[in-house]
Amino acid sequence: MIPLIPPRSDPDEPVFSVCGSDGASIRCEICGAVDEIDADEMPSMAGYGEDTYVRCTRCGSVETTDPVFGWSAKPATWPPRSEHDHP
């Protein structure tokens, strides 16, 4: 059985970082995936500004920003639990 890596204890630590010799790639710091992301922005539900998100398509970790709450990170548990590991 692969031990679970708990989510980071510091919620201010970014999930994604720039990588590559030219800095053009994005790496998920949770699972190590490179350039496996979904990203989008949309008009904010607050009525002004933009809400944005970046999500790792491999592990599901997310970073979001919005004008009301600011930046937040939601790292996924990695590696994921298999079905037989669930109680």
LINBELCOR-V365373 format. One record per pair of residues at least 24 apart in sequence whose ideal C-beta (glycine too) atoms are under 7 Angstrom apart, sorted by the first residue. I is the first residue (numbers start at 1). GAP is how many residues later the second one is. Records with the same first field share a line. If there is no record, write none. Layout:
I: GAP + GAP
This chain:
1: 84
2: 77
4: 73 + 77
5: 72 + 73
7: 68 + 70
8: 67
11: 62
13: 60
14: 49 + 59
15: 46 + 48 + 58 + 60
16: 38 + 47
28: 28 + 30 + 31 + 33
30: 26 + 29 + 31 + 45 + 46 + 48
31: 25 + 27 + 28 + 47
33: 25 + 26
